[in-house]
Protein backbone atom coordinates (compact mmCIF):
# COMPACT_ATOMS: atom_id res chain seq x y z
CA UNK A 1 0.00 0.00 0.00
CA UNK A 2 1.36 3.40 -1.00
CA UNK A 3 1.99 5.96 1.76
CA UNK A 4 -0.65 8.61 2.33
CA UNK A 5 0.65 11.97 1.14
CA UNK A 6 0.00 14.90 3.41
CA UNK A 7 1.42 18.25 4.51
CA UNK A 8 3.06 19.45 7.70
CA UNK A 9 0.11 21.70 8.48
CA UNK A 10 -2.43 18.90 8.15
CA UNK A 11 -0.39 16.55 10.31
CA UNK A 12 0.22 19.27 12.91
CA UNK A 13 -3.50 19.92 13.26
CA UNK A 14 -4.28 16.22 13.47
CA UNK A 15 -1.62 15.71 16.15
CA UNK A 16 -2.66 18.78 18.16
CA UNK A 17 -6.26 17.61 18.04
CA UNK A 18 -5.26 14.24 19.50
CA UNK A 19 -3.23 16.09 22.15
CA UNK A 20 -6.15 18.38 23.14
CA UNK A 21 -4.07 21.38 22.10
CA UNK A 22 -5.87 22.45 18.93
CA UNK A 23 -7.67 25.81 19.17
CA UNK A 24 -11.33 25.61 18.23
CA UNK A 25 -12.67 27.24 15.08
CA UNK A 26 -13.97 30.77 15.60
CA UNK A 27 -17.58 29.60 16.01
CA UNK A 28 -16.48 27.24 18.80
CA UNK A 29 -13.92 29.48 20.49
CA UNK A 30 -15.84 29.69 23.77
CA UNK A 31 -16.02 25.93 24.24
CA UNK A 32 -13.58 24.48 26.78
CA UNK A 33 -10.29 23.14 25.47
CA UNK A 34 -11.28 19.67 26.63
CA UNK A 35 -14.73 19.97 25.04
CA UNK A 36 -14.27 16.46 23.61
CA UNK A 37 -14.20 14.93 27.08
CA UNK A 38 -17.43 13.46 28.43
CA UNK A 39 -17.25 13.94 32.19
CA UNK A 40 -17.66 17.26 33.94
CA UNK A 41 -16.43 16.65 37.50
CA UNK A 42 -12.86 17.85 38.04
CA UNK A 43 -11.41 14.46 38.93
CA UNK A 44 -13.31 12.62 36.19
CA UNK A 45 -12.11 15.08 33.57
CA UNK A 46 -8.51 14.67 34.72
CA UNK A 47 -8.84 10.88 34.61
CA UNK A 48 -10.46 10.91 31.19
CA UNK A 49 -7.76 13.20 29.81
CA UNK A 50 -5.04 10.88 31.10
CA UNK A 51 -6.89 7.97 29.49
CA UNK A 52 -7.08 9.84 26.18
CA UNK A 53 -3.39 10.79 26.32
CA UNK A 54 -2.56 7.23 27.55
CA UNK A 55 -0.20 8.58 30.23
CA UNK A 56 1.43 11.78 31.48
CA UNK A 57 5.11 12.02 32.35
CA UNK A 58 6.09 12.81 35.94
CA UNK A 59 9.04 14.97 36.86
CA UNK A 60 9.71 16.59 40.25
CA UNK A 61 11.51 19.69 38.93
CA UNK A 62 9.24 22.61 39.69
CA UNK A 63 10.52 25.90 38.31
CA UNK A 64 6.81 26.74 38.28
CA UNK A 65 4.96 23.47 38.88
CA UNK A 66 6.03 19.87 38.21
CA UNK A 67 5.74 18.67 34.62
CA UNK A 68 2.65 16.47 35.10
CA UNK A 69 0.63 19.31 36.56
CA UNK A 70 1.70 21.67 33.77
CA UNK A 71 0.69 19.11 31.11
CA UNK A 72 -2.78 18.72 32.59
CA UNK A 73 -3.13 22.42 33.37
CA UNK A 74 -2.43 23.36 29.75
CA UNK A 75 -5.39 21.25 28.65
CA UNK A 76 -7.94 21.62 31.45
CA UNK A 77 -9.12 25.06 32.50
CA UNK A 78 -9.10 25.65 36.26
CA UNK A 79 -7.05 22.48 36.76
CA UNK A 80 -5.97 21.89 40.37
CA UNK A 81 -3.18 19.44 41.35
CA UNK A 82 -5.39 18.05 44.12
CA UNK A 83 -7.57 16.38 41.48
CA UNK A 84 -4.68 14.20 40.30
CA UNK A 85 -3.60 13.45 43.86
CA UNK A 86 -7.12 12.31 44.70
CA UNK A 87 -7.08 9.93 41.72
CA UNK A 88 -3.80 8.52 43.02
CA UNK A 89 -5.23 8.09 46.53
CA UNK A 90 -8.34 6.41 45.11
CA UNK A 91 -6.15 3.95 43.15
CA UNK A 92 -7.68 5.04 39.82
CA UNK A 93 -4.23 5.81 38.42
CA UNK A 94 -0.77 4.48 39.18
CA UNK A 95 2.82 5.60 38.63
CA UNK A 96 5.26 3.49 36.66
CA UNK A 97 7.74 3.48 33.81
CA UNK A 98 6.23 4.15 30.36
CA UNK A 99 7.77 7.02 28.42
CA UNK A 100 9.80 7.38 31.65
CA UNK A 101 8.07 7.67 35.00
CA UNK A 102 4.42 8.39 34.18
CA UNK A 103 0.98 8.51 35.72
CA UNK A 104 -1.12 5.83 34.00
CA UNK A 105 -4.79 4.74 34.20
CA UNK A 106 -5.19 1.81 36.61
CA UNK A 107 -6.96 -0.31 33.98
CA UNK A 108 -3.59 -0.59 32.21
CA UNK A 109 -1.78 -2.01 35.24
CA UNK A 110 -1.50 -5.55 33.82
CA UNK A 111 0.12 -4.32 30.59
CA UNK A 112 3.24 -3.41 32.54
CA UNK A 113 3.73 -6.85 34.11
CA UNK A 114 6.62 -7.75 31.75
CA UNK A 115 8.24 -4.42 32.58
CA UNK A 116 7.88 -5.10 36.30
CA UNK A 117 9.39 -8.56 35.88
CA UNK A 118 12.32 -7.10 33.97
CA UNK A 119 12.93 -4.58 36.76
CA UNK A 120 12.63 -7.30 39.39
CA UNK A 121 15.48 -9.19 37.77
CA UNK A 122 17.50 -6.00 37.41
CA UNK A 123 17.22 -4.96 41.08
CA UNK A 124 17.29 -8.45 42.68
CA UNK A 125 20.95 -8.31 43.74
CA UNK A 126 20.53 -4.82 45.18
CA UNK A 127 17.44 -5.88 47.14
CA UNK A 128 19.26 -8.95 48.43
CA UNK A 129 22.10 -6.71 49.60
CA UNK A 130 19.60 -4.67 51.64
CA UNK A 131 17.60 -7.65 52.86
CA UNK A 132 17.12 -6.51 56.47
CA UNK A 133 16.17 -2.96 55.45
CA UNK A 134 13.83 -4.23 52.74
CA UNK A 135 12.05 -6.53 55.20
CA UNK A 136 11.66 -3.68 57.69
CA UNK A 137 10.18 -1.40 55.02
CA UNK A 138 7.72 -4.06 53.83
CA UNK A 139 6.67 -4.91 57.39
CA UNK A 140 6.10 -1.24 58.26
CA UNK A 141 3.99 -0.66 55.15
CA UNK A 142 1.99 -3.81 55.79
CA UNK A 143 1.20 -2.66 59.32
CA UNK A 144 1.01 1.13 59.01
CA UNK A 145 0.94 2.08 55.33
CA UNK A 146 0.64 4.37 53.58
CA UNK A 147 3.79 6.07 54.87
CA UNK A 148 5.82 8.95 53.50
CA UNK A 149 9.46 8.40 52.60
CA UNK A 150 10.79 10.42 55.52
CA UNK A 151 8.95 8.11 57.94
CA UNK A 152 11.74 5.60 57.34
CA UNK A 153 14.93 6.46 59.20
CA UNK A 154 18.33 4.93 58.60
CA UNK A 155 21.87 5.84 59.55
CA UNK A 156 23.27 3.57 56.86
CA UNK A 157 24.36 5.21 53.63
CA UNK A 158 24.54 3.28 50.35
CA UNK A 159 25.16 4.00 46.69
CA UNK A 160 21.79 5.11 45.33
CA UNK A 161 20.73 5.66 41.75
CA UNK A 162 22.22 9.15 41.56
CA UNK A 163 25.32 8.81 43.74
CA UNK A 164 28.71 8.86 42.07
CA UNK A 165 31.81 7.93 44.07
CA UNK A 166 30.51 8.56 47.58
CA UNK A 167 27.60 6.63 49.14
CA UNK A 168 25.09 9.34 50.10
CA UNK A 169 21.65 7.70 49.90
CA UNK A 170 19.85 6.44 53.00
CA UNK A 171 19.46 2.67 52.90
CA UNK A 172 15.71 3.01 53.47
CA UNK A 173 15.37 5.53 50.61
CA UNK A 174 17.22 3.24 48.23
CA UNK A 175 15.09 0.30 49.36
CA UNK A 176 11.93 2.31 48.64
CA UNK A 177 13.18 3.17 45.14
CA UNK A 178 14.17 -0.43 44.38
CA UNK A 179 10.89 -1.85 45.65
CA UNK A 180 8.95 0.72 43.62
CA UNK A 181 10.83 -0.19 40.44
CA UNK A 182 10.15 -3.87 41.15
CA UNK A 183 6.45 -3.12 41.50
CA UNK A 184 6.29 -4.52 45.05
CA UNK A 185 5.28 -1.15 46.51
CA UNK A 186 3.96 1.96 44.83
CA UNK A 187 3.37 5.67 45.33
CA UNK A 188 -0.22 6.17 46.51
CA UNK A 189 -0.14 9.90 47.27
CA UNK A 190 1.98 12.99 46.73
CA UNK A 191 2.16 16.17 48.76
CA UNK A 192 4.53 18.44 46.88
CA UNK A 193 7.65 16.35 46.38
CA UNK A 194 6.79 14.10 49.33
CA UNK A 195 5.80 10.60 48.23
CA UNK A 196 3.60 8.23 50.23
CA UNK A 197 4.14 4.51 49.72
CA UNK A 198 2.08 1.39 50.32
CA UNK A 199 2.13 -2.26 49.33
CA UNK A 200 0.97 -3.06 45.82
CA UNK A 201 -1.04 -6.03 47.08
CA UNK A 202 -3.02 -3.70 49.38
CA UNK A 203 -3.69 -0.90 46.91
CA UNK A 204 -4.07 -2.30 43.38
CA UNK A 205 -7.62 -3.56 42.67
CA UNK A 206 -7.84 -7.34 42.95
CA UNK A 207 -9.09 -7.63 39.37
CA UNK A 208 -5.90 -5.98 38.10
CA UNK A 209 -3.70 -8.11 40.33
CA UNK A 210 -5.39 -11.25 38.98
CA UNK A 211 -5.07 -10.05 35.40
CA UNK A 212 -1.39 -9.25 35.95
CA UNK A 213 -0.74 -12.73 37.33
CA UNK A 214 -2.40 -14.46 34.38
CA UNK A 215 -1.69 -12.23 31.38
CA UNK A 216 0.43 -13.76 28.62
CA UNK A 217 3.73 -11.91 28.18
CA UNK A 218 3.32 -11.65 24.42
CA UNK A 219 -0.20 -10.31 24.83
CA UNK A 220 0.97 -7.75 27.38
CA UNK A 221 3.76 -6.67 25.03
CA UNK A 222 1.32 -6.33 22.12
CA UNK A 223 -1.12 -4.26 24.17
CA UNK A 224 1.69 -2.04 25.46
CA UNK A 225 2.83 -1.38 21.89
CA UNK A 226 -0.72 -0.39 20.99
CA UNK A 227 -0.84 1.96 23.98
CA UNK A 228 2.44 3.55 22.88
CA UNK A 229 1.17 4.06 19.31
CA UNK A 230 -2.02 5.69 20.58
CA UNK A 231 0.01 7.97 22.84
CA UNK A 232 2.24 9.14 19.98
CA UNK A 233 -0.30 8.96 17.11
CA UNK A 234 2.39 10.05 14.64
CA UNK A 235 5.36 7.73 15.08
CA UNK A 236 8.41 6.12 13.48
CA UNK A 237 10.66 3.20 14.46
CA UNK A 238 13.88 5.08 15.22
CA UNK A 239 12.53 6.03 18.66
CA UNK A 240 14.64 4.15 21.22
CA UNK A 241 11.61 4.10 23.55
CA UNK A 242 9.42 2.53 20.88
CA UNK A 243 6.65 0.50 22.49
CA UNK A 244 8.09 1.44 25.91
CA UNK A 245 10.03 -1.81 25.75
CA UNK A 246 13.58 -2.82 24.92
CA UNK A 247 13.38 -3.56 21.21
CA UNK A 248 16.35 -3.60 18.88
CA UNK A 249 16.18 -1.41 15.77
CA UNK A 250 15.41 -4.39 13.53
CA UNK A 251 12.61 -5.48 15.90
CA UNK A 252 11.06 -2.02 15.83
CA UNK A 253 10.99 -2.04 12.03
CA UNK A 254 9.48 -5.53 12.03
CA UNK A 255 6.70 -4.38 14.35
CA UNK A 256 5.86 -1.52 12.01
CA UNK A 257 5.87 -3.78 8.95
CA UNK A 258 3.70 -6.35 10.72
CA UNK A 259 1.23 -3.59 11.56
CA UNK A 260 1.13 -2.55 7.91
CA UNK A 261 0.49 -6.14 6.77
CA UNK A 262 -2.35 -6.46 9.28
CA UNK A 263 -3.73 -3.11 8.08
CA UNK A 264 -3.41 -1.55 11.53
CA UNK A 265 -0.67 0.91 10.59
CA UNK A 266 -0.37 3.18 7.56
CA UNK A 267 2.73 4.96 6.23
CA UNK A 268 2.49 8.69 5.60
CA UNK A 269 4.71 10.78 3.33
CA UNK A 270 4.96 14.39 4.45
CA UNK A 271 5.63 17.16 1.97
CA UNK A 272 9.21 18.50 2.35
CA UNK A 273 10.08 15.83 4.95
CA UNK A 274 12.43 13.00 4.07
CA UNK A 275 11.62 10.72 7.00
CA UNK A 276 8.61 8.44 6.61
CA UNK A 277 6.18 8.53 9.52
CA UNK A 278 3.25 6.28 10.37
CA UNK A 279 -0.23 6.55 11.87
CA UNK A 280 -2.85 4.07 12.99
CA UNK A 281 -5.39 3.02 10.37
CA UNK A 282 -8.14 4.03 12.77
CA UNK A 283 -6.87 7.63 12.50
CA UNK A 284 -6.89 7.88 8.69
CA UNK A 285 -10.42 9.28 8.46
CA UNK A 286 -9.65 11.97 11.05
CA UNK A 287 -6.45 12.88 9.19
CA UNK A 288 -8.38 13.18 5.93
CA UNK A 289 -10.85 15.55 7.58
CA UNK A 290 -7.97 17.88 8.32
CA UNK A 291 -6.90 17.75 4.67
CA UNK A 292 -10.07 19.67 3.83
CA UNK A 293 -10.12 21.83 6.94
CA UNK A 294 -6.56 23.06 6.53
CA UNK A 295 -7.49 24.46 3.12
CA UNK A 296 -10.82 26.00 4.02
CA UNK A 297 -10.97 26.83 7.72
CA UNK A 298 -8.78 29.12 9.76
CA UNK A 299 -8.02 28.27 13.36
CA UNK A 300 -9.61 30.23 16.12
CA UNK A 301 -8.09 33.62 16.79
CA UNK A 302 -8.96 33.42 20.46
CA UNK A 303 -6.30 35.08 22.57
CA UNK A 304 -4.60 32.01 23.95
CA UNK A 305 -1.05 30.67 24.06
CA UNK A 306 -0.22 27.21 25.39
CA UNK A 307 2.84 27.10 27.66
CA UNK A 308 4.21 23.56 27.23
CA UNK A 309 6.50 22.04 29.88
CA UNK A 310 9.74 20.33 28.78
CA UNK A 311 8.28 16.80 29.04
CA UNK A 312 4.87 17.52 27.55
CA UNK A 313 3.44 14.63 25.50
CA UNK A 314 3.64 16.73 22.34
CA UNK A 315 7.40 17.19 22.86
CA UNK A 316 8.33 13.56 23.45
CA UNK A 317 9.80 13.18 19.96
CA UNK A 318 12.29 16.00 19.35
CA UNK A 319 12.79 14.91 15.72
CA UNK A 320 9.03 15.11 15.12
CA UNK A 321 9.10 18.71 16.35
CA UNK A 322 11.74 19.54 13.75
CA UNK A 323 9.97 17.70 10.94
CA UNK A 324 6.41 18.90 11.61
CA UNK A 325 6.85 22.23 13.40
CA UNK A 326 10.28 23.36 12.12
CA UNK A 327 11.16 23.80 15.79
CA UNK A 328 14.38 22.64 17.42
CA UNK A 329 14.01 22.08 21.15
CA UNK A 330 16.45 20.98 23.80
CA UNK A 331 15.78 20.98 27.53
CA UNK A 332 18.84 22.68 29.00
CA UNK A 333 18.37 21.62 32.62
CA UNK A 334 21.50 19.46 32.47
CA UNK A 335 23.51 21.99 30.47
CA UNK A 336 26.00 24.06 32.52
CA UNK A 337 24.47 27.48 33.20
CA UNK A 338 27.06 29.40 31.19
CA UNK A 339 26.41 27.19 28.14
CA UNK A 340 22.62 27.55 28.08
CA UNK A 341 20.98 29.34 25.18
CA UNK A 342 17.41 29.70 26.40
CA UNK A 343 17.45 28.78 30.09
CA UNK A 344 17.04 26.16 32.80
CA UNK A 345 13.32 25.42 32.31
CA UNK A 346 12.57 26.63 28.80
CA UNK A 347 8.93 26.05 27.84
CA UNK A 348 7.87 26.12 24.16
CA UNK A 349 5.00 28.45 23.25
CA UNK A 350 2.21 27.01 21.09
CA UNK A 351 0.03 29.51 19.24
CA UNK A 352 -2.49 28.20 16.73
CA UNK A 353 -0.80 25.23 15.10
CA UNK A 354 2.73 26.62 15.39
CA UNK A 355 5.47 26.57 18.01
CA UNK A 356 6.29 30.26 17.93
CA UNK A 357 8.83 30.69 20.70
CA UNK A 358 9.94 29.79 24.20
CA UNK A 359 10.00 31.19 27.70
CA UNK A 360 12.11 30.39 30.78
CA UNK A 361 9.98 31.09 33.90
CA UNK A 362 11.06 30.92 37.54
CA UNK A 363 8.56 31.20 40.39
CA UNK A 364 9.62 32.50 43.81
CA UNK A 365 6.91 30.97 45.97
CA UNK A 366 7.75 32.88 49.12
CA UNK A 367 7.51 36.22 47.37
CA UNK A 368 4.74 35.08 44.98
CA UNK A 369 6.83 36.56 42.17
CA UNK A 370 7.37 35.01 38.75
CA UNK A 371 10.41 36.03 36.71
CA UNK A 372 10.46 35.48 32.98
CA UNK A 373 14.22 35.08 32.54
CA UNK A 374 14.07 34.82 28.76
CA UNK A 375 11.34 35.22 26.17
CA UNK A 376 12.44 34.25 22.71
CA UNK A 377 10.13 34.42 19.70
CA UNK A 378 11.15 32.52 16.57
CA UNK A 379 12.23 34.75 13.68
CA UNK A 380 9.26 33.75 11.50
CA UNK A 381 6.82 35.10 14.12
CA UNK A 382 8.59 38.21 15.38
CA UNK A 383 6.30 40.44 13.29
CA UNK A 384 3.07 38.50 13.91
CA UNK A 385 0.81 41.35 15.04
CA UNK A 386 -1.77 39.16 16.80
CA UNK A 387 0.86 37.15 18.66
CA UNK A 388 2.71 40.26 19.86
CA UNK A 389 -0.57 41.89 20.81
CA UNK A 390 -1.74 39.08 23.10
CA UNK A 391 1.67 37.98 24.42
CA UNK A 392 1.84 40.38 27.43
CA UNK A 393 -1.65 39.41 28.62
CA UNK A 394 -0.90 35.71 28.17
CA UNK A 395 2.31 36.00 30.17
CA UNK A 396 0.41 37.71 32.97
CA UNK A 397 -2.30 35.03 32.84
CA UNK A 398 0.33 32.30 33.11
CA UNK A 399 1.89 34.05 36.11
CA UNK A 400 -1.44 34.47 37.93
CA UNK A 401 -2.50 30.88 37.24
CA UNK A 402 0.62 29.69 39.07
CA UNK A 403 0.19 31.84 42.15
CA UNK A 404 2.27 34.90 41.25
CA UNK A 405 1.03 38.27 42.43
CA UNK A 406 3.87 40.11 40.71
CA UNK A 407 6.00 39.35 37.66
CA UNK A 408 8.97 40.73 35.80
CA UNK A 409 10.83 40.25 32.54
CA UNK A 410 14.62 39.96 32.34
CA UNK A 411 15.28 39.52 28.63
CA UNK A 412 13.26 39.39 25.41
CA UNK A 413 14.03 39.49 21.69
CA UNK A 414 10.70 41.24 20.97
CA UNK A 415 9.25 44.38 22.62
CA UNK A 416 7.00 43.43 25.57
CA UNK A 417 5.44 45.75 28.10
CA UNK A 418 4.56 43.88 31.31
N, C-alpha and C positions, 0 to 999 in steps of 0.2 A: 504494500500500500504506500502510495506516494505521501510525503509529508504535507501537512496543511500549511499553506503559505499565509503569513499574517504580518502585521507591522508591529513595531515597538509600542506605539500608542494603544493599539487594540489589546495587546498582551498586558500592558501596564494596567489598563482599566479592568480587565478581567481579574488580574491578580489582586488589585486593590479592593475590588468588590468582594473577593473571597476572604480578604483580610479585614473587612469591615472598616476600610479606610477610604472608600470612594465617596466623594461629595455627591449629594443628591442633585438631580436636575433642578432647575430653577423652580418648577412647580411643586417640588417636594422638599424644598430647602428647609422647611420648618419641622420636618419629621426628624425624630432622633436618629443619631448615627447608627444605632443598633436596631433600626426599625424592623429589620428582618427577623429579629429574635421574637419568640412567642411569649415568653413569660415576662411579667411586669414587676414582681417583687425583686428587691435589690439582689438578694442572694441567688435567686433563680436565674436572673439575667447574667450574673457573673458566671454561674455554673454553665449555662447554655453557651455563653461565649467561649469558655474554655473548651467545651465539647466541640464547637464549630471550628475552633483553631487547632484542636487536637491536644495541645498542651501549651504552656507558657513558661518561658525560661526564668529560673530564679537566680538572682545574684544579690549578695548582701551590700554591695557598694551603694551608698546613698548620698551622692552629691546633692540630690534633691529628695527623691524617694527611691527605694530599691526597684530594680528593673521590672519585676513582675507587676508591681503596682502601677508603674508608668505605662506598661503595655495595656493593661486593662483600663486605666484612666483615660488613655487616648481614645478609646473606643466606646466607653460608657460614660455618659454625662452624669455628674454628681456621684461618681464612683468613690467609695470609701473602703480603705484597706480592711476594715473590720468584716466586711462581707466575705472576703476571701478567707480570713482567719476562721470565721464561723463555719464555712464549708469544710475547712480542715478539721476543726473540732468535731463536726458532725460525721466525719469519715465519708464525705461525699467526693472528696478529692484526696490524692496522695502525692507525695514528693518522691521522685526517683529519676534515674538517669535515662533521658531520651535524647534530645538535642544537646544535652549536658544535663545538669540538675534542673528538673522541670516540675511544675504542678500539673497533674494529669487526672482526668476523670476516673473515679474509683471503678467504674465498669470495665476499665482497661487493665486492671491489676494483673490478671492472669497472663496477658500478652507479654509481660516482662519477666515471666518465670525463667526462661533461658538466660536472660541477662543477670538475674539474681543468682542463678546457679554458677554462672561464669565468675561473678564477683566472689561467691563463696569459696571457690577454688583458689582465687587470687589472694584472698586475705586469710586463708586457713592457717598458714604458718604464723602470721602475725597474731591472730587470735589465740593460737596455742601458746605463744610466747607470753601472753598476758592472761593466762588461764584463770588465775585467782581473781584478778580485777574484773574480767569478763563475767565470771560467775557472780560476783558481788553486784555488778550492775544489773544483771538479769534478775537476780533475786529481789533487789530493791524495786525494780519496775513492776515485777509480778505482785509485790506486796503493796506498794505505795503509788505506782504510776497513775497518771503521767507526772514526770518530774523534769524540771529544767536542768540544763547542762551543769550549771553552777551548784546544783544540789549534791553533786558527786565531788568529793574532796580527795585529793591524792598528793602526797609529797614526792612520789616517784615521777621522774621526768624521762620521757622516751623520745625516740625520733618519730615525729608525726609526719603527716603528708607534706608539710611545707617547711620542715626544718632542713637545714643544710648540714653543716659539720657538727653543730652542737645540739644535743637533745634538749629541747625546750618545752615539748608538749606534755601536759599532764597525762598520766597513764589512763585515767578515767575518760578524759576527753578523746584520746586516741581510740579507746575501746568503744566509745559511743559512735565515732565515725566509722570504724570497721564494722560494727554490728549493723549500722544503718546501710552501708554499702552491701552487706550480705543479705539484707532484707529481713533480718531477725527482729529488729526494732525499727521504728519509724518516727518521724516528726509528726506530732498530732496537734501542735499549736505553735504560733509564733507571736511574741510580743517584742516589737522592734527586731533586733538581731538575736534575741533570746529564743532558743529552741526548746520545746518541751517534747520529751520522748516517752514512748510506751511500747509494750510488746506488740508485735504484729498480730500474734494469735488472739490478742484481746481486742484489737481495734479494727481489723479488716473484717468486713461482713463474711459470715460463714460460707455463703454461696460463692464468694470470690476465692476464699481459701480452698474450697473443694474443687473449684474449677482449675485453680493453679496446680493442685496436686495431681489432677487427671489429664490436663491438656497435653496433647502431643507436641513435641518440640518443633517439628516441622510446621505444624498448624500455627503455633504461636509465632514462629518466625514469619510465616506468610502474612498473618494478620498484622504484625508489627510493621512489615514493609508497606502494607496498604495504609496503615495509619500515617506513616512517614510521607507517603505520596500525597495523601489528602492534606497534610500539614503544609507541604511545599507547593502543591498544585502545579507549579511550573518547575521542572526538575531535569537533571542530567546526571549521568553515572560517574562523573569525576569527583563528586562530593565524597570525601573520606568518611563522612558520617552517614552515608547512604543506608537507608533502612534502619538506622540507629543500631546497627550490628557490625561486627567485624568482618566485612566482606573484602576480598581482594578485588583489584580492578577488573580482572577478567570475570569474576563472579557478578559484579555489579552490572557489567554489560550484558551478561547472560540473563539476568533478571529482567532487564529492560526488553531484550529481544523476546523472551518468553511471554512477557506482557503484551507485546505487539502481536505475536502469533495467536494469543488467546483473545485478541481484540479488546483488551482492557487498557492498553496504552497506545497513544498515537504520537508520532513524531510531528514536530512543527518546525518550519523553516521561517526564520524571522528576517525581514528585509534589513539589509546592511549589517547582519550579524552572521559571522562565520559558524559559530558553535550551533549544533543542533540540540534543541530542547525537546521536552516531551510533556504531554498532559494526559490526564485520564480520559478515556473515551466518554465517560459520563459527563465530562465538562465541555465536550465539543459544541453542543447546542448553545450553551451559555457564551462560549467564545464567539460563535458565529453571530450572536445577537449584538455583541460589541463591534463586530465588523460594520454593521449598519449604523449603530449609534455613534461611533467615532466620526463618521462622515456627516451625520445630520444633526447631532445634538451636542450642544456645548455643555460642559459641566457647570454645576451651580457656581455662582459668583458670591455665595455667602462668605462673609468675612471670617474665615477660619483657617488656621494653620495647625497641622498636626506636629507635635514635638515628639519625635521617636527616640526611645532610649537605645543605647548601643547594642542591646541583645534583643531588640524587637523582632518578632517573627518575620516581618518583611525583610529584615536585614541579614537573616541567617546566611544567605548565599551572597558573598561579596562580589563574585563574578557576575551573578545575575543583576546586581545593581549597576554594574558597568555596562552590561549588554542591553538592558532594558531601559535604564534611567540615565545612562551616560554620566554616572555619578560614582566617583571613587571614594570609598570610605574605609578608614582604619581607626579602630578604637585605640587611642594613644595612652591608655591608663598605665601600660607597662613600658612606655617609652620614657627615658630620662627627661625630666622637665625642660632642660635647655635644648632638647632635640624635638620637642613637640611643635607641630604646625598649628593645630587648632585647639588644643587643650585637653585636659585630663578626662573630662566627661562629655565630649562633643556629641551633641544630639542632632541628627539630620532633621531638616525642616521639610515637610511635605505640604505642598500647596497645589490643589487641583490634582492632576496626575503626574506631577513633576517633583523631584527632590531639588529644591531651589537654593538650599544653603544649609548652614549648620550653626549651632550655638553651644557655648560651653557655660552652663549655669553652675552656681555654687550657693547653696542655701546656708545661712548662719541661723540656726534654729533659736539660739538664745536671744539674738537681736531681732529675729523675724525679718531678716534682710536678705534679699536675693541679689547676688552680683552676676551680671552677664559679662563674663571675662572676655569673651570674643563672640562677635556676630559676623559671620562671613556669608555673603550672598554670592552664588555662582555668577560668573561673568554674564552668562546668557540672560540672567534675570535682574541684573542691576539697574535696568531702566524700566522694569515692569511697574507701571504706575499703580495698579491695584495692589500688588504685593507690597510696595513701599508705603502705600497709604494705610494699609491695615496692620503692618508689622508692629508699630509701637503699641497699639491697643492689644494685639495678640501676645506680645511679650508681657505686658502688664497683667493680662488675664492669666497667663501661665504662672506668673509670680504669685498672684492672689490665690489661685487654686492650690498652691503648695504651701500656704500659710505665711507668705511674706506680706508684711505691712508696708515695707519700703523696698526700693529696688534701685540699682544703678548700673550703668554701662561703662565698661573699661575701654573697649576697643571695637570698632566696627569699620567695615570697608564700604558702607553706604551711610548716608546721613540719616540719623534717627534722633528724634527728640523725645526722651522719656520724662 
